[in-house]
Amino acid sequence: MKGIYPEGYIKYNDYLGNYTLTCKMYKDNNLTDEELPISIMEDVENKSYILRGLIGDIVLDYDRGEGIMSFKTQKVGYISGYYLGCTTYCYAMGFYPTYISYQAGLMFGFVANVQQSPFGFTFEDDGVFEAVGGAKADYMAFDRYSAPDYSQSSYVQGVERMYGEMVFMKVEE
C-alpha cells in the first residue's frame, strides 16, 4: 500500500543531489559573496545526509514523519590545523561556541525552509538559539579547537569560516 503524503511533504530522496550555494562567506577577516558547489549525499537512508562542499562535511538529519531536513551543532573533525566544530551564529550578536552546546546540552540548529519549484532551500533558526540569545541565528560557523575534546580550554578564539544568507538551489542533472 502506498502512503499518502500531506501537501508540501518532502521525501528523503528529494533532498539528495547537487546544489549551488549562494552565500556570504567569512574567511580570513573578509566577508565575500560566493557561489559554491554543494552535494547532499545519503548517510543513513531515511535518517541523515552528508553535506559536502563547505570547509568540512556536516551531517544533516531527516525527520521522516515531518519530511524536514535539519542541522544541529556538531563536531566536524581535524581540518586546516584545528579540530573544527560547526554551530549556528547570529551576525548581529555573535554566537555560542560548539563546546557550549555540549556543556549545556543545548544543540543549536537550523531547519530547511524548502521552495518546491525550482527545488531549493534556505536554513532558518530552529528556535533554540533565539530562545537562549534573543535573536535568530542566520550564519553557520566553524569554530576552532586545539584538541579533540572540544572543551572551553581547547577553544581557539574566533572562527575558521562562516556561511550566511545561504540559498541552496538544486542543479538539474
C-alpha positions in Angstrom: 0.0 0.0 0.0 1.4 3.4 -1.0 1.4 6.1 1.6 -0.3 9.4 1.2 1.8 12.5 1.9 0.4 15.8 3.0 0.9 18.8 0.7 4.4 20.2 0.9 5.9 17.0 2.3 9.5 16.5 1.1 10.6 12.9 0.7 14.1 11.8 1.8 15.4 11.3 -1.8 14.1 14.8 -2.9 16.9 16.4 -0.8 19.7 14.3 -2.4 21.7 15.8 -5.2 23.9 18.6 -6.3 23.3 22.2 -5.4 24.7 25.7 -6.0 25.0 27.5 -2.7 24.8 31.3 -2.9 26.0 32.8 0.4 28.1 35.3 2.3 31.3 33.7 3.3 33.5 34.9 6.2 37.2 33.8 5.9 40.4 35.4 6.9 38.6 38.5 8.3 36.8 39.1 5.0 33.1 38.8 4.1 32.6 37.9 0.4 29.7 36.9 -1.8 30.2 33.3 -3.0 28.7 30.6 -5.2 29.8 27.1 -4.1 29.1 23.7 -5.5 27.5 21.5 -2.8 26.4 17.9 -2.7 23.9 16.3 -0.3 24.5 12.6 -0.1 22.9 9.7 1.7 24.4 8.9 5.1 21.8 6.7 6.8 18.8 6.1 4.5 15.7 8.0 5.6 17.6 9.3 8.7 20.5 11.5 7.7 22.7 13.1 5.0 26.2 14.3 4.5 26.5 17.8 3.1 29.8 18.3 1.2 31.3 21.5 -0.1 31.8 23.7 2.9 35.2 23.8 4.8 34.2 20.4 6.4 31.5 17.8 5.8 28.5 18.1 8.1 25.6 15.7 8.9 22.1 16.8 8.3 19.2 15.0 10.0 15.9 13.9 8.3 12.6 13.7 10.1 10.7 11.2 8.1 7.4 11.9 9.9 7.5 15.6 9.0 9.6 15.5 5.8 12.0 18.0 7.3 15.8 18.2 7.0 17.7 19.9 9.8 21.2 20.7 11.2 22.4 20.5 14.8 25.6 21.7 16.3 28.3 19.1 15.8 32.0 18.1 15.9 33.4 18.1 12.4 36.9 16.8 12.7 40.6 17.8 12.1 40.9 20.3 9.2 43.4 23.1 8.5 45.4 22.5 11.7 42.4 22.6 14.1 39.6 20.4 15.3 36.5 22.2 13.9 33.1 22.4 15.4 30.1 23.6 13.5 27.3 25.7 15.1 24.9 28.5 14.4 25.7 32.2 14.6 23.8 35.4 14.7 25.6 38.0 12.6 24.1 40.9 14.7 25.1 39.5 18.1 27.7 36.7 17.9 27.5 33.0 18.8 27.9 30.3 21.4 30.9 28.1 20.5 30.4 24.5 19.9 31.7 23.5 23.3 28.8 25.4 25.0 26.2 23.3 23.2 27.9 20.1 24.5 28.3 21.5 28.1 24.8 22.9 28.3 23.1 20.1 26.3 21.6 22.8 24.0 22.1 21.8 20.4 21.6 24.9 18.3 20.4 24.3 14.8 18.6 25.1 11.6 15.7 23.7 9.7 15.4 23.7 5.9 12.8 26.0 4.5 12.0 24.5 1.1 11.0 26.0 -2.1 9.5 23.4 -4.4 9.9 24.8 -8.0 12.7 25.1 -8.8 13.8 23.0 -5.8 15.9 24.7 -3.2 16.0 25.7 0.4 17.3 28.1 3.0 18.2 27.4 6.6 16.2 29.0 9.4 16.9 29.1 13.2 15.2 26.1 14.8 14.3 28.3 17.8 16.9 27.2 20.3 19.4 30.0 19.5 16.6 32.5 19.5 15.3 31.3 22.9 18.7 31.5 24.5 20.2 34.5 22.7 17.1 36.6 22.0 17.8 36.8 18.3 17.7 34.3 15.4 20.8 32.6 14.1 21.5 33.4 10.5 25.0 32.0 9.9 26.7 28.7 10.1 30.1 29.0 11.9 33.0 26.6 12.0 34.9 27.3 15.2 38.4 26.0 16.2 39.8 23.8 18.9 43.4 22.8 19.7 42.4 19.4 21.0 39.8 16.8 20.1 37.9 17.3 23.4 36.1 20.4 22.1 36.3 21.9 25.5 36.4 25.5 26.7 40.2 25.1 27.4 40.9 23.9 23.9 38.7 26.6 22.2 40.7 28.9 19.9 39.2 32.4 19.8 37.4 33.4 16.6 36.1 31.3 13.8 37.7 29.4 10.9 34.8 30.0 8.5 31.2 31.3 8.4 28.5 31.0 5.9 25.4 33.2 5.9 22.4 34.2 3.9 22.6 30.7 2.5 20.4 29.8 -0.5 20.8 26.2 -1.8 19.4 25.7 -5.3 19.3 22.2 -6.8 21.3 21.7 -10.0 19.2 19.8 -12.6 21.0 16.7 -13.7 
